[in-house]
Structures are given as structure tokens and as C-alpha cells.
Amino acid sequence: MSEAGGRGCGSPVPQRAPWSLVAATAAICLVSATSVWTAGAEPMSREEKQKLGNQVLEMFDHAYGNYMEHAYPADELMPLTCRGRVRGQEPSRGDVDDALGKFSLTLIDSLDTLVVLNKTKEFEDAVRKVLRDVNLDNDVVVSVFETNIRVLGGLLGGHSLAIMLKEKGEYMQWYNDELLQMAKQLGYKLLPAFNTTSGLPYPRINLKFGIRKPEARTGTETDTCTACAGTLILEFAALSRFTGATIFEEYARKALDFLWEKRQRSSNLVGVTINIHTGDWVRKDSGVGAGIDSYYEYLLKAYVLLGDDSFLERFNTHYDAIMRYISQPPLLLDVHIHKPMLNARTWMDALLAFFPGLQVLKGDIRPAIETHEMLYQVIKKHNFLPEAFTTDFRVHWAQHPLRPEFAESTYFLYKATGDPYYLEVGKTLIENLNKYARVPCGFAAMKDVRTGSHEDRMDSFFLAEMFKYLYLLFADKEDIIFDIEDYIFTTEAHLLPLWLSTTNQSISKKNTTSEYTELDDSNFDWTCPNTQILFPNDPLYAQSIREPLKNVVDKSCPRGIIRVEESFRSGAKPPLRARDFMATNPEHLEILKKMGVSLIHLKDGRVQLVQHAIQAASSIDAEDGLRFMQEMIELSSQQQKEQQLPPRAVQIVSHPFFGRVVLTAGPAQFGLDLSKHKETRGFVASSKPYNGCSELTNPEAVMGKIALIQRGQCMFAEKARNIQNAGAIGGIVIDDNEGSSSDTAPLFQMAGDGKDTDDIKIPMLFLFSKEGSIILDAIREYEEVEVLLSDKAKDRDPEMENEEQPSSENDSQNQSAEQISSSSQEVDLVDQESSEENSLNSHPESLSPADMDNAASISPSEQTSNPTENHETTNLNGECTDLDNQLQEQSETEEDSNPNVSWGKKVQPIDSILADWNEDIEAFEMMEKDEL
């Protein structure tokens, strides 16, 4: 993003003002904000800022250099195995691989980063490589969205800075718009995706064969995400403005126009997924994170770059709805577009971290500070922002693919406020990346922020965005060889010059928005901070907003699902929560009756809950009943997860790894429990026989070491006994299924042999083939390889690695392993139970709404107050309780409990009152198979 889009400082900029004036006004605004804040806070010294900036440069060199050495011309670097990721040669990662088109993705995505980081010679060399080596005519199906923001955006950003350098006269004198010609070629390859009646593009296209042809292997899709269709206008309009070919901007505008027409008119919100042919919303939940995020971003930035007022009016209309329904400071929670007062999720995803930065451009500083601070507290707890986390700040999805959105918002908040606090935040990000993500061949994504384990993945956006924002955060104006205020950042942080706003303006800019929308003018005042209003004589303004949030993660119990004004309406107690429900409590049964929920006793001792909305005392009580039933679903799902053992970590601590490589390992249901005992550290040695199914013939080799064993031919417990008898202090079982990987397979737990396994005293862990190969390759290269078996990765040894500083233990809580998988809308309990192989303690009765009458079964005598991953812990009196203490108490009392929850059959047809809830139920069903 770029601050160049500010509309005013002290007074609004006229709507038809030249964009050079707008850019200048925005720059003045940021300068005045900086002067206010540095006057009242401890500034970071110029020397320390330079030191941190140089550290960012060194980190970029480490990532980029290893990509060029070990991966190029492949699309991405695999930093754990030190090789390139070539699509089709590695196990499929599903939709993630749609970004890979065999077009040297990381190199193209990094082009303008090289210039921002003053690496002009490297930039010139990189451009020559792109022109010489990159082929855009590959027979491969790619994501239209990802190809647009990464490749088309990368080529246009590279072209923008190439012509800037050429004009300066020292570099790129040979350049003759070659990158632009490649961008135009790619643009034409993407255009067939827009061949739909709606104008919304297909989500995927074949670079060589386009859409629908048999050899294209695509074109049958019906759905796309809102962000996928609404994040095209900057790149496509820039391509039109650069080349004079108006068709690109026309197609992108048509897609945006269609999305605007299909917004839910009463709430002014858009859903996550839309049918590209009919325009029907497929997923009707709405937020500012995954699936929608950059749609909002591009509306505001299209106004900045193109000067079309209708984009600003649309953005402000959406923004008003976001702040009315989705924003629950400091939280941003998804809601249903037709019933925006009803939350659709009990968790937030990491992609919403961009939103505070967008709010800075809008000029709404206070909520930007609040949400950013909440996210920072989550990061301080887990070292990184988990891919998703709950409203009580527990890990929902534990991965972290080195996303840059939080760094982006940190940069913009610093530019808007000048508060040195945000420099310290950036310093923390740098330290965590070097401490936990840096590996010998680059930076590895975190597979699990709780254990510190790695994924063999370094996405191109890490180089395109993260290093840009971190470097700009610490750079002074003289540290950058061009004026960054003359450019706007795309969602992939590619730079497009603002002078495009006055070039080749052949697109009609008729303002159609206000013809059918009543707009709230109070939302139109500012798009950059007015320091005279926002910071009136108070240099501690931002600090005063942050201070109440300092302990929000550890000590607060935020009111997530129930809004405060709903909770205590008419002085009543908050609605009954599923976790608090007791089937033997008469007061609870009365509340259920009021919500239209009846209780049926089954012969097997369970009780079945059935909801009929028509029987509720009021529409509000009916909504509470629907929410209660959904909580019962999530409660059951969480109970299933809690039955599973958490993942473990295998950390290579010997030279040259020094703890930098952490592998995700599956636990065993027998042997030493690493979560309760000190970790096991030792050198590794292969057992003979390798399968470990008989007495070892090389006991001297494994004595006092951690034995490596291959999976297969006998029970895991038998392998453990054989290596234990040979004197091994631990064991690592490596999968015999070649190519298997924790990237694509669910966590594997090793079960016992049905006998008493108390005799097994050593720890046993399981690695898939890919992770096991990393250890085997290390043995072949270095012979002596030492590893650490633990419940989570440990800090590195500063004596063995001088450049590392000792740090405190990762304070992430050791929580249940979470497997992310799609589930059908109706759960066949028999099939699901029969397919359970690896987790003896999990319950197959994972819930999914099967019909419109909501039903659930629970054990009648058990209080279902288990800790879940949904929302705040609140008792019936509305008092905030200590979640950690509750966890401990419940783990002691519920060890032998086995609550079953399952859907009952529909009792009667849906009444007319319930018909209005069809969209809500469908959204709940979709949430069961929701993935980022």
C-alpha cells in the first residue's frame, strides 16, 4: 500500500484535484503526524534504525541468494531440502500449488523489492534473467488471482522501476519496455477467464490452452472468491494505462461492477464465495480476512490510482458496514450478510492483519491501533501470528507461512503516527524471523507455531512484501533512491506510479454508485490522518489506545459471539452457553424451552436436543437457540480434537543446523510423554534391521543414541522394545511410503499393540518420508547428526552458534493438534467411524448440520463446560473466569468422560419463521469445511 492516496490534511482535497496534488497532500499529512509523535516519545536512534535496516538487507540476501543458488529457475525455494519446488514433482498441496506456473515466480515477485532495497545491479541482472529464461506459455493450470497479483503485478512493478532507473541515467539504459511486453502477453493469456455472462473471471486458467478446451483441464468451475474476482483492477488498469489497450481495465471494472451489484443491499456486505455464472452467493459469511480482504483494499486504491469517485463511494459504503457489524474492537469477526448481527465464526484468520493498514489510508486511526495491538499481543504469545486463532486467542490453525500483512500494517501505522513503538514492533518481527524461521537455506514457514516445527516452504510473497515493509519501516527518505510517495502499493506490494491516473484515460468514469445508494457523508471526510483532529496536543494518543489492550491475550475474556448490548438486554442474564449447559439443571432446561430447544431422553442414556424455532418465545430467543445449537457442534468437534495427542518436534541441533531445522513429528500413545518429561537429546543412528522388527544386530551403533527405524512389517510397540533392549534412548520411525509429507498428510499417531506398554520407557516419534529424508540426507553429508526430541522446539544454543542470542522459551501453550480437512455437509457416522485408523482416542461423532431442525445428543449427567476454541469463558452471571485454571480443573475431572453429540432426525417440517434462516444454516454447514 502507499500513503499517496490521502484526501486531505486539515481540509478535504477537491474531488477533481490532480493526483500529484493528492500525493503531495498525503505526504504533508504523514510528515505532520511524525512531528507530533516524535516530540512525545523516545525516538529510536538513527544508528539503531540503520543497524536494523542493514539486518533486513542481510536477511533478504539470505533468502534471495539461496533461492537463486538452489531453486532458480523453479517457482519457489524449498528451504529445508535446499532445492526448488517444481510443480508436479512434489506431492500436491492442493490450491496452494495454483500459484506455481513454472515461470520463476519468486524471481518475478522480487523484482521491485531489489530496487527498494537499493540493489540496483542485482535488479538489472534479475531483469535480464526474466527476459532470457521465463516462459509464460506453459501447459499448466494456474490461479487467475495469484498470477495477476504476483506475476502480472511483478512484471509491472519491475517495469515501473526500470523506466525510473533508466530516466535517472545510470542503470537500465538498454531497457526498452521488455517487461511491459511480457506483462501484456500475460494479460492476454488471462483474458479468456472473463468469458462468463457475469463478467466474473473463472478462478483458474491454463496458460497455454486457456479455458474449456479439453486440453485446458479447467473451465468447469462455478465458484470463485470475492477477493479473487475483485483484486484485478490495479494491475489490469495499469496494464491498460501503460500500453493503451483499454480491454484489460474494462474487464476488471466489469467484474467489480458485478460484485457491487450483488452486495447484500440491507447490510451492504459481500460474501466470501460467489457463483461466477449466476451471481448467487455460495458462502454468505462476510469479514475482512481470507476470501474478501483485497476486494476492499482495491476499491480504495482504485480511487487513488484512477481518480474515479465511484470506487471511493463503494469503499465507504462497505467500510460503514464493516465498522457497524464486523468490527468489535479489537476483534474483527465474520458475520452473515443477511443477518449481520449473527456471527458466522468464532475465530479470526491471519489475513485480516492487513486491515489496520487499510484503515490508516482511510484515516480511521483508533480502530487501526486497537486491532494492530491485539494482533501484536497474539504474536508475542506465539512468536508468529497463527493462520487462525479464536476469540479467546487460542490457536485454531497453527501454521504460519511467513505472511507479511502484520508487517504491512506496522509500517503504515508508523508512517501515520511516527510513534517509535512501531519500530520496536518491527524489531520484534526481525528477531522472531531470525530466531525461529531462519534455516541454512533460507527461511522456512512454520508448520506449527506451538511446537516451532517447520514446513519446507518459502512463498514468493515473503520476498515481495515482508522485506519491503520491514526495510521501509527503518529507512529514512535518503536511504531510498526514489520517492516512494510517487507510487501506490498493490496487494502484493508491487509499485505502480501515480502518474498513471492521467495516462490513457479512455475508460468511462460514470458515477453509478450514488444513483441507488444513500451514502453517509460522515465516512467521506478523511483517507489520511488529520493530525489536528486525531492527535490534538496529545503525543501519547496511540499509547493511550494501546494500553488497555496490553494484557488482552492473557488476562481478558473478550465478548466474542455475544455483543454486549445483546448480552444484557432488559437486564437479563446473557444467553445460555453450550459449555455451561447441564442436562440436570432445571434452570438450564427452562432456558432451553424458551429458546425452542426440547430435550428427549434416549434409551442408551443420552439425551437428544432438538430445536424448533417456531416454539421459541421470541425471534431473539430463537436466534439464541440457533447459536446454542451451533456451539454444541463446535463443542463436540473440539472435544474430538482434545482427545488427540498434540504434535511433537524433532529439532536438528548439530552443525551446521544448530536448531534451525525443526520437523513436525507424530506422537506415540506409549513410551515417554515428552510433554511431561524433559526432552531427549542425542545423536541418531540407523537400526539393523532397518525395520526394527527383530533383535538388533548393531546394538553397539544405537547404544545411547536415538534409533532410526523404518515403518512397516511389525507393530510400533515391537520396534520400540527392540531398540530399547539394544540401549537406544529414543526412536524415530520413518514412513516407508516414499514421498509422504506432513505438508499434505494429517498428523499420524502411533498406537500400541493392544498389550500393556508400560515397559516402554523411551520416547517414540513418527516422521513422514519427506521429513525423515532430511535427517537421512544430513547423516550422509555430516555423519554425526544430533537431534532433540521435544514437545516444542527449544531455543538454540548460543555457545554453538555465535550469531544467535539466547531467548526465553516459546510460551505458546501446548494445545491439541488440529487437522484441517474438508468434511461433507452431512456426516455418515458409520463410515466416519470405520475410517478412523490412527487416533484411538478421537471420537467419530464430529458434527455437521444435517437438516433444518437442529438436534444434538449429549451425555445427560455430564456438564459440557469443556474449554473450546470458540469464544470467551463466561459463566451465567457474566463473570470473567480464568481460562487456564478452568482448563486445568476440567482436565482433571473429564479425563474419563466420553460425551457423544450427534444429529437427530428431523422431527417436523420447517415453519415459515425458520425459512428466513436458510442462509444461516447453509453458512454454518460451509464453516464445517472452511479452509484458508
N, C-alpha and C positions, 0 to 999 in steps of 0.2 A: 504494500500500500504506500501511497505517498500523501504527504500533508498538503500537496499542491491544490487540493480541492476545496480549501476553505472559502466560505462565502462572506466572511466579514469579521472585523475586529472593532468592536465599538458600534458599528452600523452595518447593516446588510449591504453586500455588493449588489448593484443593479443586475437584474436577470440577464440582460443582454451585454454585460460587460465583456471586453476581450479577455481571453483566458490567461494571457500573460499578466493582466492586472490581477486576476483572481489568484494566480500563483504567487505573485508578489505580496498580495494581501495576506495570504496564508503564512508566508514566510515571516512577515512582520509579526503576525499573531504569535507564532511559536517563539520568536525572539523575546517578545514582551513577557510571555509566560515564563521563559527561562530566567529572565532577570528577576522576576518576583521570587522564584523559589530558591535560587542560589543565595539570595540575600538572607534567607532564614534557616538554612540547613548547612550541615557540614559538607562542603563540596569534596569530591574525590580529586586528588592532586593530578596535575597534568602528567606527571611521571607515571603514576599508577594506571591512569587511563591508557597511556601509551604501552605500558607493560602488558595490560590485558588485551589491547588491540593486537600487539605482536603475538600474544599467545593464540589468539584466534587465527592469525595468519599461519602459525605453525601447525595448528590443528587442521586447517584446510589443506595445507601441503601434505599432511599425513594421509588424509582421506583421498584427495585428488591424485596424489602421487602413487598410492597403492592401486587405485583404480586403473590408472594409465599403465602401470607396470604389470599388474596381474590379471586385469579383466579386459581392457580395451582390445578389440572393438565391441565386446559384448555390451549389453544394455546396462548391467549392474555388476558391482563387485560383491562377491560372497566373502566377507572378511574373516570368517573362521577357517575356511578351507583355502583361502588365498587364490581364488580363481573366479572367472567370470560366470555370471548366470546367463545361460543361453536357453531360450525358451524351447521346450521340447526335449532338452537333455537333462533336465532336473525334474523331480516329482512336481506335479501340478499343484499350485497354490490357489486354484480357483480364479475368482475375479481379480485377485491381486496381479496375476500374470497378464491381464489385459493391457497393462501399461507397457509391456515389452513388445516391441515391434521389430527387433533386430536392426535398429537404426542408431546404435551407440547412444542410448538415451541419456546416460549420465553426462557424457561429454557435451551434448547439446544443451542440457539443462543447466550446465555450469558456465556457459559462455560469458554471460554478463556478470556473473559473480567474479570472474577473473579480473574484469575491469574495475569493479567496485573495490576490490582488494588490491588495486594498483599493480596487478600482474599483467601488464600490457604486452610484454613479449610473449608470455605464455598464451595470452589471448590470441595473438596473431598466429602462433603455431597451432592452436586448437582450431581456429577457423580454417586453416589450410587442411588439417586432418578431416574436418567435417566435409569440406568440398571434395576431397580426394576419396574418402572411404565410405561415407554414409550413403546407403541405398534406401530410397523411400518406396520402392516398387516390390516389396517382399510379399510373398503369399502367406500372410499371417493376419489373423483377426485381432483387431485392437479396439480398445475403448475410444470412442469419439471424444469424450470428455478429457481423458488423460492425455491423449495425443494432442488435443488442442492446447491445453494449459502448459504441458511440458515441452512438446516438440515444436508446434507452431509458435507458441509463446517464446520458447528458447531461441528459435531462429530469428524471430522479430526483435527480441531483446538484443541478440548479438548484432543484428543489422543496425539497430538504433545506435549502439555504442561504436560500431565500426565506422559509421559515417561521421560520428562525433570525433573520433580519433583522427580520421582522415582529414577532417577540417582543421584540426589543430596542427597538422603538418608533420608529425614525427613518425607515427605508426600508420599502417594500413594504407599506404599510398597506392598500392597495387589493387586495392579493393574496388570492385565495380558492381556492387549490388548482388553478388552471387548468393548470399544467404537469403536475400529477399526473393530471388528467383526460385530457390528451393522451397521457401515458405509458400509461394504462390502455387508451386507444383503440389505441395501437400494440401493446400486449401482446396484445390480442385478434386483431390482424391477423397476429401471428406464430404464434399457437397452431395453425393448421392445418398448420404444418410438422411438428408432432409426431404427425401421423396415420400412424404406422407401427407394425408389430407389435412392434418392439423398444422403441419409445419414444424412439429417437434421432431428432432432427429432420432433415428434408431440409436440404441446405446452402443452398438458395435459395427464395425465395417472392416472389410478385407482390403488391405492397402493395394492389392494388385487387381482384384476382381470386383470390388465394390459391394453391392447389396443384391441379394435374392438369387443371383446366378447359382447353379448347383455347385460350382467350384468355389464360390464365395464362403460357403458353410455358415452363413449368417443371413439375417433379414427376416427371420421368423419371430423375433422378439415382439412383444406387445407393450412392454412397460419400460419406463426409464425414470430415473430420479429427477427431482426438480432442479437440483444443482447441475445435473448432467446436461439438461436442456437449457438452463438459464445462465450458464457460465461460458458463453461464447462471444458475447458482444464486443469485449475489449480487443481480443485477438483478431476476430473477423473484421471488425470495423477498422482496426489499424491496418490490416492487410489491404482493405479497400482503399483507405486513405493513402497508403504508401504506393499502391500500384495503379489506382484509378479504376479498378474493376469493382463496380458497385455491388455485384451479386453477393459477395460474402457478407457485407453489412446488412443487405436486405434480408437474407436468410436468417441471420442471427436476430434481427429485430422482429421478424415474424414469429420466431419461437418465443421470444419474450412477451410479445403482444398476446399470444395464445395463453401463456401461463397467467398473465394478468387477468384475462377474461375469465379464466377458470378458477380464480381465487374464490374462497367461500365468502359470499357477499355480506353475511351478517357479522362475521368475525374478521374479515379481511386477512385471513391466514391462508397459507397454501399447505398441501400435504407433502408427504415425503416421496411418494411414487405415483405416477400418472400414466394412464394408457395413452400411447402415442397416436392411436387411431381414433379413439372416441373422446378422449379428453376426460374420461372418468377418473376420479381419484381411486387408486388401488390401495394405498395406505393413507389413512386420513389423520394420522398424528402429525403434529407440527411443532417444530422447535427451531433452534438456530445452529444445531450441530450437523452431524452426518446426514447427507441426502438433501439438505436445503441450504446450508451455510453460505456458499459463494454466490447463490442466486441473489441474496440480499446485498452482498458485497458489490456485485457487478451493477446493480441498479444505481447505487450511489456513485460508483466510479464511472459508469457510463455518462452520468450527468457531468462529471468533472471533465472527462476526455472529449465528449461530443457536444456538450453545451445544450443538450435537449432537456427542457424543463420537465417534460412528462416523466422522465426517469426519476427525477428528484421527488416529484409528487407521488409517484408509486412507492418509492422507498419510504417516504414519510408516512404514507398511509399504512404500510406494513409495519413500520417501526412503532407507530402508535399502538397497533395491535399486539406487537411483541411486548411492549412495556406494560400493556394492560393485562395480558393473560399469561405470558410465558415467564416474564421477569418476576421472580420472587426473591429479591435481593437477600443474600448474594447469589442465590441459585437461579438457574435458567432451566425450567422443567418443561418437557414436551406436554402438549395438551391436544385434545381432539378439536378439529377445525369446526365441527358443527356444535360442539358443546365445550367451548374453550375454558369453562370453569372446571372441567373434569380433566385431571392429569392423566396422561397416557403412559407415563413411565415413572419408575421410582429411582431412576439413575440418570446420569449425565455422561455424555461421551466427550472425549478429549478434543474433538474438532471444534467445539464451541469456544475454545480458548482464543480464537481469533476475534471474538465478538467485542471484547473491550477495546481492541484496536480500532474496530469499525466505529464504535461509539465515540472514540476520540475524534475521528473525522466528522462525525455528526455533531460533535460539540457537547455531548452529554457525558460529562466527566465523572460525576459522582458514582453512578452505577458501574462505570468502567473500572473505577478504583476498587469498588466493593467486590465485583466478580473476580478481578485480577488477584486481589489479596486472598480470596477464598481459594483460588487455584494454586496460589503460591504456598498456602498452608498445606494443601494436599501434596504438593511436590516435596515440601520439607519433611513430610511424614514418610513418603515412599521413594524419595530421591528423583523420581520422574512422575509425570502425570500418567496414571493408568489409562488404558484405552477407554475404559468406562469405570465410573465409581458411583456409589449410591448417595442418596441424600444425607445419610449419616456418615459419609466419607469413607466407606469401606470399599475395597476393591471389588468391582463387578467383572470386568475383563482385565486381566493382569498384564497384557502386552503393552509395550511402548516402542513403536517403530521410529523413534527419534524424530517425532513430529516437531515442527518449528513454530506452531501457532502461538504458543505462550511467549516465546522469544519475540515474536512479531508484536504482540500487544505490549510487551515490556518496552520495546523500542518506542512505540508511539506514545505511550504514557510518559516516558521520559522526555520526548520531544515536546509534548504538550505542557508538561508541568516543570521540567527542569529539576525535578526532585532527585537528589543523589541516591535516594533509597532504591530507585530502579537500576542504578548502576550496580548496587550491591546484589540485587536480584540477578542481574546478568552475570555477575561474578560467580554466584552460586551455580548457575546453569553451566558455566565453563568448567567449574571444578567437578560437578557431577558427571559431565560427559567424559572428562579425562579419567576420573576415578573408577567409574562403573561401566562405561560403554567402550572405552578405547581398548583395542586389541592390536596385536602386532601388524595386522594387515589393514587397518582402518578403524572404523567404529561400527560396532555390532548392535543391532536393535535388541531391546530387552524382551526376552520371551516371558519373563515373569518378574515384575518389579519387587515382589515379595522375597524371592529367592536370589535375585540378581543373575539369573541364568540368561544366556544369550540366544539369539536367533541368527542364523547365517544370512544376514540381510542388511544391506545398506542402501536405502532407497535414494533415488536421484534427488528428491526434494530436500534431502539433508544438505547437499552441496548447493542446491539452487537457492535455498531460503535461510537455513539456520545460520550459516556463516555470514551471509549478507547482513542480517539483522543484528547479530552479535557484534560484527565489526563496526557497523554504523552507530551502534549504541555507544561505543567508546571513542569513535573517531570525531575529531574536530573538523571544521569545514576545510581547513588547509590540508587535511590528511587525504582528501578525496580529490581526484584530478579533474572532476567536472562537478557541476552544480546539481545535486540530487533533487533539488526543488523544481527542476525543469522537467521532471519525469513523474509518471504515476506507476505504481507497482501493481502488476496483475496478481491474481490469487497465488500464483507460483513465484511471486516476487520478481518477475521479469519486468524490465524497464521499457516503457513506451513514452515517447516525447509528447509533451503537452501541445506542441505546435501542430499536431495532427488535427486539433479541433478546428483549425481554419483551412485545412487542406482537402481538396476534392469533396466539398460538401454538396453532393448531389442527391443525398437521401432526404426525403420529405420529413420535416420535423413537426408535423401537425400535432398539436397537443390534444390528444383524445381522452386523457385521463379525467380531467375535471368535468367532462361532459356528462359523466354518470357517477361521479363520486363527490360526496361532500367532504371537503378536506378541513382538517383542524389547523388553522394558521399558526397556532402556538408551536407546532412542530417544525415550522419552516424558518425559525429565527437564525439558527447558527449551524454551521457544519465544522467550525473550528472554535476552540475555546476563546471566549471573550474574557480576558483576564480581569477587566474592570468589574465584571459581574460575578464571575465564578470565584475569583480569589481576592475579594475586597480587603486589602490591608491585612491579610492573614496568611503569612508564609507557611503556616503549619496546617493548611487546609487539608491536603491529601493525608497527612498523618492522622488528623482527627477523624477522617473517614475510615482509615485502616485500623485504628487502634481497637475498636470493639470487635474486630474480626481476628485478632491475633491468636486466640485460643479456640476459634470456631471448630476446628477439626477435632481437637482432643477433648474439649470440655462441653461444647454446646450440644443440644439435641434439636436441630433445626426442624421447623414445622414444614415438612415437605409436601405430603399429599394433602393435608387438611390446611386450608388457608385460615389465618387467624380469625378473620371476620366470619367465617363459616363455623369455626370450632365452638364459638361461644355465643351463637345467635340466641337471642332471647334469654340469656343467662343459663342456657342448658349446658350439660356436660358435653365434651367432644364425643363424636360418634364412636361406637364400639370398634376396636381394632381386632383383627383376626388373632394376633399374637396374644391378646389379653383374654380371649374367649374361653370360658369354662362351661361345658355342657351341663354341669350340675349346679350352676349359679342361677337362681330364679330371676335375678335382675337382668342377667345377660339374655335369658330366654324371652323376657318381656321386650327387651330392645330388639331382638331378632324378629319378634312378631310385628313390632311397629315398622320394621324395615321390609316386611313382606317375606321374611325368610321363615319357613317352617322346618320343624325338626322331626325326623322319622327314625324310630329305633329299629335296627335290623336284627335278624336272628343271630348273627355272628358277634353281637356285642357292640358293633359300631353304630353310629348314628349318621343319618343322611340329611344334608341340608339342601333344601330346595327353595328357590326364590321365585315368587310371582309378583311382579311389580304392581299389578292391579290391586293386590291385597295390602300394599303399603299405606301407611296413614297419610302420607303426602308425597308429592313429587320429590321433595328434598330427601325424605326418608327413603324413597325408592332409590335415589342416587347413592345414598349411604349404603344401602343394601347391595347395590351393584359393586360398589367399591369394596365392601366387606368380602364378597364372593371372590373378587379378583385377588384380594390379599390372601385368601385361603389357597388359591392356586399358587401364588408365589411362595407362600409359606411351605407348602408341600415340596415345591421344587428346591427350595433352599435346604429343607431337611434332607432331601436326597443328596445334595452336594456335601452337606456336613458329615454324612456317613462315609464319604470317601476320604482317603488319606491325601494330604497335600503333596505337591511335587517336591522333589529334593534337588540338590545341586551337586554336580561334580566339577570341581574347580582345579584347573591345572596350575600348580604353583611353582613349578621348577623353571629354570632358564629355558627359553627366553620369554616364557609366558608370564611368570610372576603373578599369577592370579587373574590375568586379563581375560582368559577364556573360561567361561562358565557354561556348562552344558545342562540342559534340563533332563532330570532323571526321574524315572518312575520308582515309587517306594515298594517295599515288600510288606506283606501282612504278618511277617515273622522276623525274628532277629532283633538286633539292637535298634531301638527307636531313636533316630538322630534328632528328633525334636525335643527329646527329654534328656539326652546324654551329650557329652562333649563330642565334637566332630572327630572323625577318624582321618588321620593323615598318614600317607605312606607312599612308597614307590610301587609302581604297578608291574605285574609280570603275568605272562600268559600261562594258563594251566595246561598240562598234558595228562590225559587227552583234553583237547580244547573244549569239548562239550561238558567236561566235568562230571560225567555220569558214572565214573568208576574211580577206584582209588588212584590218586595222582602218582604218576611215575617221575615227576620232578618236584618232590616236596621241598628240596633244598632251594629251588628257584622261587617258590612262593612263600617260604617261611618268613614271617614278619612283614609281608607285603600285602598289597591288595590284588587279589587274583582276578584276571580277566577270563571270562567263560563265555562260550557261545550258547545261545538259546537252542533248545530242541533236544529230543531223544530221551529226556527224562524230566522228572519234576524239579521245580526250582529248589525246593527244600532239600532234595537229594544232592544237588550241586553244592548247596551251601554247606551241608555236612561234610562232603568230601574235601572241599578246600579248607574248611575249619580244622578237620583232622590233620591236614597237611601243614597247619601252622599259619594259615593266612589270617590277617587281621580284618579283612573285609573282602567283599566280592562285587564285581561289576559284570552283569550279564549283558552281552551284546546281541542284539536281534540278528537272527540268521536270514531274515528277509531282506535281501540286498536292495538298497535304495530307500528303505523305510526311514522316516524322519519325524521328529516331533513337530516339525513345521506343518505337517499335513495329517498326522495321526493323533488320536486322542491319547491322553495320559494312560500309561499301562501300569497296572499294579500287579505284582507277583503274588499269587496266592500260595498257601501252603499245600500239603499233600493229603489233607484230611486227618492227619495224625497230630499228636501233641508235638509242637515245635519249640517247646520251651528250652530244649537242649541247644538250639541255635543261638549263639551269643554274639555273633559278628553282624555288622550291618551289611545289607544286600541292596543294591540299586540296579535299575534296568535302564539301558541306553538303546535307543533305536540305532539302526545300522549307520546312518549318516553321522550321528554324534559319536558313535563308537569308533568310526573310521578316523575321526580327528585325533583320538588318543593313539590308535594303532599307527597312524602316519607319524605322530610325534615320536613314538618309540623307534620307528625305523630311522628317523633322522637324528634323534638325540640320544637314543639308547636309554638313558636314565630319565624317567619321567615320574614326577611326584604329583599326586593329586590329593585333594581334600574332599572327603565325603561329608556333607552337612545338610542341614535343613534349609539354609540360605547361604549365599556367597558371603565370604568374610573379606575384611579389608586386607589389602596387600601388605606384604612385609616391607617396611621402608628400608630396612638394612640390606635387603636383597635387591631393591630397586630404588636407587638414589633419587630419581626424579619424583618419586611418589611421596606424599606426606601422609603420616598416619591420620586416620579419621575415626570418628565414632562409628559404632556398629549401625548398620542399617536398622532403623527402628520400625521397619514395616512389620506389621503383625503377621504371624504365620496362620494364614486362613485356609479355608477349604479350597481344593483345586476346582477350577471352573472350566468345564468343557463347553466350548461354543459350537453348537451344532444346530442344524435346522431340524425342526420337528413338524410333523403333519398337523393339520388343524384338528383332526380327531385322533385320539390316542387309542390304539388297539392294545389293551393291557396284556393280552395273551402273547402277542407277537413280541411286544417290548420285553416282556419278562424272559421269554425264551432266548432272546438275543443277548442277554447280559452274560458276559464271559469273564471280564477282567476285574470287576468290582463286586466282591461278595457282599459288601456292606451297604450297597446302594439299593434304593427302593425303585422298582419299575413303575410305580404309580405316579409318574410325572404328569401333571395335569394339563389339559387343554380344553377350552370351552367347546363342547360338542353340540350344543343346541341353545336355543334362546332361553329356556328355563334353566337357570343356573343351579347346579346341585353339587354338593361336596359331602364326603363321608369322613368322619374323624373318630378317633377313639373316645368314648363317652367319658371316661374317668380322668383323662389327661388334660392338663391345662396347656393349650397350644400357644405358649408365650415364648417360643424359641426365638433366638435372635435371627433375623433375616436380613437380606440385603436390600430391603425396600426403603424404609424411611425412618423417621425419628422414633425413639423409645419414649412413649408417653403412657402413663397409667390413666385410669379412668378419672382421676382428679385433675388431670392435665399437668401433673408434676413431672419435671425432667429427672430422669434417673441415670445412674452411671452405667453406661453400656458395658464397660469392661467387667465391672463387678457382676452385672447380670449374666454376662457370658460365662463367668466362672461358676456362678451358682447353678446355672442351668446345666452346664456340662456335668456337674456332679449329680444332679437329680434326674437327668434324662438319659443317662448312659444306656439303660436297657429299654428305653421307650421305642416303640415302633409305630408311630401314628400313620395310619393309612388315609389317604384322601383320594377320592375318585369321583368321577362324574356319574350321577344317576340318570335314569331315563327321563325323558320329557314327560311331565305329568299332564299338561293340558296345552292347547294351542296358545300362541302369543296373542295377547289382547291388544287393543288399539293403542293403549297407553305405551306399551312396550315397543310398538312398531317404530317409534321415534328413536329408539336406542339401537337400531340395527347397526348403524355406523360404529357405535361404541364397541359393541360386541365384536364386530369384524376387526376393529383395530386391536382389541385385546388378543384375538386369535393370531394376528400378524406379529404381535410382540413376542409370541412364543418362539417364532423362528426369525427374530430380528438379528441382523448382523451388521457390523460397521462396513 
